[in-house]
């Protein structure tokens, strides 16, 4: 199997320092993007959906669970007994304690799918997932979030006034935008052989899955 060029410790450190400068530039760019993300305007979002949950019917404001912010991941519905491998991989990457830790900062995490609730519960049991999972079946929630038959991550903010709760969409992303959530993928990006996927820019002879 091919491998990187072998060099002296001094040469390796010089190359690492050069890469570190590029990494710091990328970090600063990501910080700047996060700052822009925090300054995005928000848009009023219809809160009249009814979700099936293990605890009964709940509205979108109910899903906030008393917190001001909500993040949902729309898990694709591929029909009975067919499960999206990408959504499964993403959900496998969500740490079991993540919803609890997010809740401490006022953020509720909920995975949503158009799959019927019994199908969701069966798959949760099979995969050993404990994170909150609800069904949006029979609603337009997935389409209104922009899933378009696929997957999407959406962030919401809830405000309260004299007219009750108002829900606003503050951010959404899909495709590679969700990539940042994958712990395993991000670790593999730090290794010499990377993700081993065909689209990656790797030296000739590097292994591919």
C-alpha positions, 0 to 999 in steps of 0.5 A: 500500500502506498504511503507518504514520503518518509522525511526527517523530524525537522522536515516533517515539522516544517511541513506540519507548520506550513499546513498549520498556517493553512488550517488556522486560515481555514479556522478563521474563515469558519469563525467568520462564516459562523458570525455571518450565520448568527446575523442571518435574518429569520422568517416566520414559520408555520407552527400548525403541524401535528407530529406523532411522538412516543408521548402522543401528538405534539405541535412544532412549538411543543417540540422546543420542550420549553427551550428557545431554540430547536434543531431538527434533522429530517431523516429521509423516508424511503418506504417500509423497511428501507432506510437511508444509509446517509441518514443512518450514518448521520444519526449514528454519529450523534452522541447519545448525550448530545441532546442533554448537553445541547439542552443545557444551552437552550437548544433542543435536538429532534430527529424528524421523519415522514416514516410512520412512528412504529417504523421509526421506533422499530429502527431506533430499537434496532440501531440502539438510538435513544435520541428524540425521534418524531414522525411528520407523516401526513404533514408538509413539514419536510417540504416546508423545511426544504427537504425536497424528498431528501434530508435537511437540517433546520434551526428554529427560534421560538419567541413569545408575545401577547399572541402566543408562541411564534416560530421562526426559521433561522438556518437550514442546510443539506448535502455537504452542509450536514457533513460537519456533524459527522464525528467519524468522517471528521476523524477520518479527514485527519488521517493519512488515507482520509475518507477513501472516497472516489471524489477526494483529492488523494495521491495516486495509489491511495486506497479507496473504499 
